[in-house]
């Protein structure tokens, strides 16, 4: 039996939602921190956590508006229907964030399981990040 595992950012979506989030609400360190990943100093989870710390005063309504404006890649809805027709289970596996995947799926009436980093905006406008799917032995992604 085949199973389909699909990325989210710039795969399900046209754009990289994570990238837009940090450009709009973070600061340049959210991107610079990945140099520490490239040298082996930080894991992916450490980089994501550091990038999330750059978001200090995000308005939840503005975040939601940004997420809802992001287009789903043309053909993706049809791909889901094809998978259902052929009885091919499809899941999203992403180092993206629960808050925008959930929001975009609900808005676009997409009902798929997803496995991603748990990142949510708190009442202070900061991003709380946890990595329930992380494996300590794997440094290359936080959602294994």
trRosetta pair geometry for C-beta under 8 A, 3 or more apart (Angstrom, degrees):
i j d omega theta_ij theta_ji phi_ij phi_ji
2 88 5.6 -22 93 -130 104 102
3 88 7.1 162 -118 -174 30 74
3 89 4.9 -21 -128 71 85 101
3 90 7.7 168 -174 -85 63 34
3 91 7.3 2 172 12 106 103
4 83 5.8 -84 16 -120 147 136
4 88 5.5 59 -16 148 111 112
4 89 6.8 -173 29 95 76 49
4 90 4.1 -17 73 -107 116 79
4 91 7.2 158 90 24 65 57
5 90 7.8 179 -76 -154 25 56
5 91 5.7 -17 -111 70 67 89
5 92 7.8 117 -163 -128 59 14
5 93 4.9 -2 -172 9 107 123
6 11 6.0 -176 174 134 89 132
6 12 6.5 98 135 -60 121 96
6 90 6.3 13 -4 -171 119 100
6 91 7.3 171 26 88 78 39
6 92 5.5 -47 76 -106 86 62
6 93 7.2 132 59 25 34 72
7 10 7.7 -18 119 69 122 70
7 11 4.0 104 81 8 94 156
7 12 7.3 -148 103 -13 55 86
7 92 7.4 45 180 -156 10 78
7 93 7.0 -50 -90 76 48 65
7 94 5.5 105 -157 -98 58 87
8 11 6.1 115 100 53 2 102
8 12 4.8 -31 -143 22 54 121
8 13 6.7 34 162 0 69 99
8 17 7.7 -46 133 23 105 120
8 92 5.2 56 -69 -170 98 124
8 94 3.8 -10 8 -89 111 155
8 96 4.5 -77 71 10 133 148
8 101 5.8 -56 -139 -101 157 111
8 114 7.2 48 -72 -144 129 127
8 116 6.9 -2 -4 -90 148 129
9 12 7.7 -3 -42 41 17 86
9 13 6.1 -25 -133 45 38 117
9 15 7.8 -45 -165 119 77 48
9 16 4.5 50 172 -138 112 67
9 17 5.4 -123 -113 26 94 79
9 18 5.3 -34 -101 4 154 103
9 19 7.5 126 -175 -4 133 92
9 94 6.6 123 -2 -157 83 125
9 96 4.9 155 -33 -79 105 121
10 13 6.2 -31 -58 79 27 84
10 14 7.3 -11 -123 141 53 22
10 15 6.3 -39 -85 169 77 18
10 16 4.5 -16 -39 -69 111 77
11 73 7.0 -76 148 -18 28 149
12 72 6.3 -46 159 -144 76 82
12 73 6.1 -157 171 10 23 108
12 76 5.6 99 -147 -145 61 154
12 92 6.6 -15 -43 -113 144 125
13 16 7.4 144 88 -87 120 21
13 17 5.7 64 53 -37 172 102
13 70 5.4 -13 -147 158 128 118
13 71 6.8 124 -157 85 73 50
13 72 6.2 -72 -104 -113 54 41
13 73 6.2 130 171 -34 6 85
13 104 7.2 -40 -80 -173 115 164
14 70 7.3 -168 41 -178 87 77
14 71 4.7 20 2 78 126 102
14 72 7.5 90 -23 128 83 8
14 73 5.4 148 -70 -88 62 66
14 74 7.9 44 -80 -8 106 74
15 19 7.3 -117 163 59 92 113
15 20 6.1 50 136 -35 130 128
15 70 6.1 -116 51 -142 108 100
15 71 7.5 87 3 45 92 80
16 19 3.8 54 100 8 115 118
16 20 6.7 158 91 -12 64 83
17 20 5.8 -58 -152 40 35 110
17 21 6.2 42 150 -27 68 105
17 67 6.7 47 -153 -118 130 74
17 70 5.5 -2 -96 -112 103 166
17 96 6.6 54 62 -144 111 125
17 97 7.8 -121 105 37 115 99
17 100 5.0 179 147 140 146 156
17 104 7.6 -109 -86 -40 157 147
18 21 5.6 -54 -151 31 29 115
18 22 6.7 16 158 -8 64 106
18 95 8.0 0 -64 105 161 83
18 96 5.7 -135 -51 -122 114 78
18 97 6.6 133 -95 -7 92 104
18 100 7.9 -159 -67 40 60 148
19 22 6.4 -63 -151 41 27 101
19 23 6.3 26 154 -18 64 111
20 23 5.7 -56 -142 39 31 112
20 24 6.0 22 162 -13 66 113
20 66 6.6 -178 131 176 120 122
20 70 7.4 179 46 -89 157 117
21 24 6.2 -69 -149 42 22 103
21 25 6.0 -37 176 33 63 112
21 26 7.1 59 125 -15 70 107
21 55 7.7 -28 155 -83 96 138
21 63 7.4 38 -128 -135 99 94
21 66 7.1 135 -93 118 68 145
21 97 7.6 -7 1 21 172 144
21 100 7.1 -118 -64 -46 134 146
22 25 6.8 -75 -117 60 24 73
22 26 3.7 -22 -153 25 69 137
22 30 3.9 -161 -162 129 128 152
22 31 6.7 144 126 -49 139 83
22 51 5.9 -43 -107 -179 137 111
22 54 6.9 54 -146 77 94 128
22 55 7.4 -100 -112 -60 63 103
23 26 7.2 7 -29 46 15 92
24 66 6.5 -162 55 -110 171 155
25 55 4.8 31 130 -126 106 102
25 57 8.0 -151 -159 70 92 52
25 58 4.4 25 -154 -94 142 108
25 62 8.0 144 -79 105 117 120
25 63 7.2 2 -50 -87 155 95
26 29 7.6 -120 161 62 106 73
26 30 3.8 33 144 -34 149 149
26 51 6.4 -13 -137 -179 156 75
26 54 3.9 59 -160 103 93 116
26 55 5.0 -54 -85 -65 75 76
27 30 6.2 133 62 -10 46 96
27 54 4.5 -134 31 -170 82 118
28 31 6.0 -60 -168 40 55 102
28 32 5.8 49 141 -20 83 113
29 32 5.0 -61 -130 46 42 111
29 33 5.8 58 166 -41 74 95
29 50 7.2 -99 143 151 105 102
29 51 7.5 -170 114 -108 73 55
29 54 5.3 176 69 -88 100 132
30 33 6.7 -37 -150 11 18 114
30 50 7.7 175 -114 116 48 75
30 51 3.9 79 -147 -146 77 85
30 52 8.0 102 -121 -40 103 25
30 54 4.4 -114 -57 41 96 151
30 55 7.8 57 -83 -40 135 80
31 34 6.4 -44 -178 11 45 113
31 51 7.6 77 -50 -116 35 113
32 35 6.0 -24 178 0 60 113
33 36 5.8 -41 -178 23 59 113
33 37 7.4 62 131 -17 70 97
33 42 6.9 -26 168 46 91 167
33 47 5.0 154 124 -143 110 78
33 50 4.5 168 -137 101 157 133
33 51 5.8 -139 41 -61 140 79
34 37 4.9 -38 -157 28 57 120
34 38 6.5 61 146 -22 72 97
34 47 5.5 67 -91 -154 61 141
35 38 5.6 -51 -151 35 36 114
35 39 6.6 26 153 -11 66 106
36 39 5.9 -56 -144 42 34 105
36 41 4.2 -79 -166 72 86 114
36 42 3.9 56 121 3 112 115
36 46 7.5 -85 111 109 127 119
36 47 6.6 177 71 -88 101 96
37 40 7.8 43 179 -69 30 21
37 41 7.6 -82 -61 55 21 72
37 42 5.1 -58 -72 78 61 95
37 43 7.3 33 -118 173 87 10
37 44 6.3 61 -127 -85 131 53
37 46 7.8 171 -81 71 86 96
37 47 4.8 -18 -53 -54 120 144
40 139 7.8 47 -142 131 67 159
42 46 3.9 -134 -162 90 98 126
42 47 5.1 119 125 -54 133 82
42 50 7.3 -47 -144 -3 156 138
43 46 4.8 100 50 5 72 101
43 47 7.2 -135 96 -3 40 87
43 139 4.0 -117 -123 -147 90 82
43 140 8.0 -75 -160 -32 78 21
43 142 7.4 114 132 -82 103 82
44 47 5.7 -57 -151 37 33 111
44 48 6.2 33 154 -19 68 106
44 95 6.4 -75 165 -137 134 142
44 139 6.4 139 -3 162 82 53
44 140 5.9 40 -30 155 127 20
44 141 5.0 -28 62 -115 167 20
44 142 4.8 -137 107 -37 103 81
45 48 5.7 -53 -144 37 32 111
45 49 6.2 33 156 -19 65 106
45 117 7.8 165 -118 -112 80 126
45 131 4.7 -24 -128 -63 123 167
45 134 5.2 22 -71 -112 144 145
45 142 3.8 123 -82 -109 79 109
46 49 5.8 -53 -145 37 30 112
46 50 6.3 29 155 -17 64 107
47 50 5.8 -56 -146 39 30 109
47 51 6.2 31 154 -19 65 106
48 51 5.7 -54 -146 37 30 111
48 52 6.3 32 154 -21 64 106
48 95 7.0 -139 -78 174 139 103
48 117 6.2 -116 159 -122 157 172
48 119 7.7 -112 165 -72 115 134
48 129 6.0 -176 130 -171 99 155
48 131 7.6 116 72 -77 137 119
48 142 5.4 -68 14 -15 147 154
49 52 5.7 -54 -149 35 30 113
49 53 6.6 36 151 -26 62 102
49 129 5.1 -157 -105 79 67 136
49 131 8.0 -73 -57 -31 105 118
50 53 5.6 -49 -153 27 34 116
50 54 7.5 42 149 -27 59 94
51 54 5.9 -47 -167 16 40 114
52 55 6.0 -50 -168 24 48 109
52 119 6.2 -137 -107 -138 135 120
52 126 7.8 81 156 172 86 78
52 127 3.9 -114 -164 90 99 123
52 128 7.7 169 160 -53 138 3
52 129 4.4 168 5 -28 171 130
53 126 7.7 6 -130 -161 43 109
53 127 7.7 -105 -58 59 28 94
55 58 5.2 -6 -179 -29 112 120
55 121 7.8 -88 134 -112 137 92
55 125 7.3 -130 151 146 88 75
55 126 6.1 138 101 -141 84 49
55 127 4.7 59 62 -9 133 107
56 125 6.6 33 130 105 37 105
56 126 6.1 -3 -130 -91 34 86
57 124 7.7 -74 -104 154 58 66
57 125 4.2 40 -150 108 33 151
57 126 7.9 -2 -63 -60 34 64
58 62 6.9 -136 -175 70 73 110
58 63 5.5 54 163 -56 119 117
58 121 5.5 -103 87 -128 121 130
58 125 4.5 164 45 -170 51 86
58 126 7.5 139 22 -76 96 18
58 127 7.2 41 18 -50 140 86
59 62 4.0 71 75 9 106 111
59 63 6.8 -175 87 -12 53 82
59 125 6.5 -14 -64 -115 36 115
60 63 5.5 -52 -147 35 34 115
60 64 6.3 34 155 -19 66 104
60 121 5.1 177 -94 93 87 140
60 125 7.5 -126 -37 -104 73 67
61 64 5.7 -50 -146 36 33 111
61 65 6.3 36 152 -21 64 105
62 65 5.5 -50 -146 36 33 115
62 66 6.4 36 152 -20 64 103
63 66 5.7 -56 -152 35 31 111
63 67 6.4 28 152 -18 66 106
63 99 7.3 -12 149 141 134 131
63 100 7.8 -112 169 -80 98 94
63 121 5.9 174 7 -32 167 152
64 67 5.7 -54 -146 37 33 111
64 68 6.2 27 158 -16 67 109
64 103 6.0 -146 -130 -148 76 146
65 68 6.0 -58 -143 40 27 108
65 69 6.4 27 156 -21 62 110
66 69 5.9 -62 -151 34 28 111
66 70 7.1 39 150 -35 61 98
67 70 5.9 -47 -162 11 36 116
67 99 7.7 -123 -76 130 154 82
67 100 4.5 -155 -118 -134 122 89
67 103 4.5 44 125 100 149 137
67 104 5.5 -120 170 -58 98 89
67 107 7.7 157 123 -4 94 146
68 103 6.8 -90 -61 152 76 110
68 104 7.2 -173 -93 -99 43 65
68 107 5.2 -179 -122 -116 87 163
70 100 7.7 39 24 -175 151 119
70 104 6.3 -45 71 -106 115 129
72 76 5.3 -116 163 54 102 134
72 77 6.7 74 121 -40 142 94
72 104 7.2 146 -72 171 94 114
72 108 5.4 88 -38 -124 141 161
72 110 7.6 154 -110 -46 148 138
73 76 4.6 94 69 -34 88 118
75 78 5.3 -61 -155 46 51 114
75 79 5.9 60 145 -31 77 101
76 79 5.3 -49 -147 31 35 116
76 80 6.7 40 152 -21 65 97
77 80 5.7 -47 -155 30 35 114
77 81 6.7 34 147 -16 63 104
77 108 7.4 -130 -82 167 113 114
77 110 7.4 -117 -105 -90 82 100
78 81 5.5 -52 -150 37 36 113
78 82 6.3 43 149 -23 66 102
79 82 5.5 -49 -147 34 33 115
79 83 6.5 36 152 -20 64 102
79 90 7.9 126 133 -113 93 163
80 83 5.7 -54 -151 35 31 111
80 84 6.5 31 151 -18 65 105
80 90 6.4 -132 -121 62 69 154
80 110 6.8 -146 -80 -137 167 95
80 112 6.8 -109 -125 -63 122 123
81 84 5.6 -53 -149 36 33 112
81 85 6.2 37 152 -21 66 106
82 85 5.6 -55 -147 36 30 114
82 86 6.2 9 159 -1 65 112
82 88 7.8 -6 119 37 73 125
83 86 6.1 -68 -144 50 27 98
83 88 4.2 -96 -153 73 78 101
83 89 7.5 -47 168 99 116 1
83 90 4.5 22 159 -31 167 125
84 87 7.5 26 -174 -77 31 34
84 88 7.8 -80 -46 47 20 70
90 112 6.0 -50 102 -136 93 124
91 112 6.5 168 -119 169 39 99
91 113 4.7 -29 -122 80 97 98
91 114 6.7 165 -174 -94 74 36
91 115 6.6 32 160 -2 118 101
92 101 6.7 179 110 -153 152 134
92 112 5.9 92 -14 116 100 124
92 113 7.2 -167 29 101 74 51
92 114 3.8 -12 65 -116 111 90
92 115 6.9 -179 94 28 63 61
92 116 7.1 -10 118 -48 106 106
93 114 7.6 -172 -70 -157 32 60
93 115 4.9 -2 -113 63 69 108
93 116 7.7 174 -156 -69 31 64
93 143 6.6 -178 -175 126 72 112
94 101 6.8 158 57 -79 145 140
94 114 6.8 -17 20 -170 110 105
94 115 7.2 148 26 83 62 59
94 116 4.6 -8 72 -101 93 100
94 117 8.0 -92 106 5 76 76
94 143 6.2 20 86 72 37 150
95 116 7.2 131 -145 -146 6 75
95 117 6.3 32 -166 -20 50 114
95 141 5.0 -122 -75 -153 119 96
95 142 5.6 98 -137 39 95 86
95 143 5.2 -173 -95 24 52 104
96 100 6.8 -89 167 66 114 108
96 101 5.8 117 108 -51 123 112
96 116 5.1 -44 75 -143 72 129
96 117 7.0 -161 97 30 27 92
97 100 5.4 65 77 20 98 95
97 101 6.7 180 87 -7 46 93
97 116 6.3 160 -125 150 5 127
97 117 5.7 -41 -103 76 56 96
97 118 7.9 62 -155 -170 66 11
97 119 3.7 -60 -140 55 110 121
97 127 7.9 -59 -135 -156 147 127
97 129 7.9 -77 -118 -111 105 94
98 101 5.9 -66 -139 43 28 107
98 102 5.7 26 168 -19 69 114
98 114 7.8 155 -116 103 67 119
98 116 5.3 169 -67 86 63 113
98 117 6.7 -121 -20 94 85 46
98 118 5.0 9 -7 -122 140 50
98 119 6.0 157 29 39 82 58
98 120 6.6 -34 77 -60 111 84
99 102 6.4 -57 -143 38 19 108
99 103 6.4 16 159 -15 57 115
99 119 5.8 -84 1 96 106 74
99 120 5.1 141 -68 -108 115 55
99 121 6.4 89 -130 -7 163 83
100 103 5.5 -54 -139 41 36 112
100 104 5.8 30 164 -15 70 110
101 104 6.2 -62 -144 42 24 104
101 105 6.1 24 159 -18 63 111
101 114 5.2 -154 155 134 143 166
101 116 5.5 145 0 1 153 161
102 105 6.0 -59 -145 38 24 109
102 106 6.3 22 159 -17 62 108
102 114 7.9 -145 -67 53 64 138
103 106 6.1 -59 -150 36 26 108
103 107 6.3 22 155 -17 63 112
104 107 5.6 -55 -143 39 32 112
104 108 6.0 7 164 2 67 114
104 110 7.6 0 122 33 74 127
105 108 6.3 -72 -141 52 25 94
105 110 4.2 -97 -146 71 76 100
105 111 7.3 118 172 -78 112 31
105 112 6.8 -127 -133 38 131 84
105 114 7.3 -145 -49 -18 151 137
106 109 7.6 24 -176 -76 29 35
106 110 8.0 -70 -38 45 20 72
115 133 5.7 104 177 -91 103 159
115 143 5.8 155 136 176 84 116
116 133 7.7 130 74 17 5 141
116 143 5.3 -43 -139 -101 29 164
117 129 6.3 -2 161 -157 121 95
117 130 7.4 167 -174 80 77 42
117 131 5.6 -30 -128 -104 93 71
117 133 7.5 -114 -84 37 51 105
117 142 5.3 30 -84 102 118 123
117 143 5.3 -115 -49 -52 69 111
118 129 7.1 139 87 -156 60 44
118 130 4.6 -14 70 63 112 91
118 131 7.3 -153 29 -73 83 25
118 132 5.9 50 -9 -2 123 107
119 127 5.4 4 -173 -177 100 110
119 128 7.0 168 -148 82 50 48
119 129 4.7 -4 -102 -103 90 79
119 130 7.8 -177 -72 27 51 54
120 127 7.2 153 76 -151 26 63
120 128 5.5 -17 62 57 79 97
121 125 6.5 -13 -171 -139 108 34
121 126 7.2 150 -151 76 63 27
121 127 5.9 -42 -94 -95 59 62
121 128 7.7 145 -120 13 10 80
122 125 7.3 -59 72 11 66 17
122 126 5.3 -11 41 61 107 80
122 127 7.6 172 0 -105 84 12
122 128 5.2 78 -44 -25 111 113
131 134 3.8 36 140 -25 118 124
131 142 4.5 -91 -130 178 128 106
131 143 7.1 -130 -151 -69 84 63
133 142 7.3 92 75 135 86 60
133 143 4.4 44 78 -143 132 63
133 144 5.5 -171 147 41 89 61
134 138 7.6 -157 -168 68 63 95
134 142 5.0 -36 -89 -164 105 63
134 143 7.1 -50 -68 -77 62 32
134 144 6.3 94 -133 -1 27 103
135 138 4.4 51 75 20 105 108
135 144 4.5 -31 1 26 105 163
138 141 6.7 -21 138 48 114 73
138 144 5.2 100 69 -93 150 136
141 144 6.0 140 85 -77 103 64
